[in-house]
Amino acid sequence: MRIALVAHDNKKQEMINFTVAYEPILKKHELFATGTTGQKIMDASGLNIYRFQSGPLGGDQQIGALIAQNEMDLVLFFRDPLTAQAHEPDISALIRLCDVYQIPVATNVASGELFIRAMERGDFNWRTIIREREGQSS
Ligand SMILES: O=C(CO)COP(=O)(O)O
């Protein structure tokens, strides 16, 4: 599974705690993140993460592009709902694309935990099937 990890500044510590706690599961997957989130996770854990640009500099859009190409399976985006973000349109666009392509997206740590456990149980194996099928037809 390809997993995108994104956290706004006030949620970065939650994301770090989350990824450290679930490192044994996460390390079995291909991980992507926006710039600062990815750096902080790598500093705190042994996880290897492909980092895009920082969110305000286009990182959310880069993740959105992978979703539009059907190359992302799960998005864990711990949003800060109490702080205005200069790149709000990019954030909305990323979440919108998740809905367009029916990609599971968790916007807080509670739903993130449910998703990670579901993934470990194999509940998201349908994503692999869809990706392989679409890969063959294109
Ligand atoms: O702003 C973000 C997502 O909208 C996150 O970006 P950073 O991980 O670079 O802080």
The ligand as a Gaussian input file, in Angstrom:
#p B3LYP/6-31G(d) Opt

LIG

0 1
 O        0.657000      22.181000       5.229000
 C        0.627000      20.975000       5.151000
 C       -0.522000      20.291000       4.559000
 O       -1.525000      21.146000       4.094000
 C        1.745000      20.170000       5.659000
 O        2.947000      20.576000       5.091000
 P        4.320000      20.289000       5.842000
 O        4.352000      18.840000       6.159000
 O        5.390000      20.648000       4.881000
 O        4.302000      21.138000       7.069000

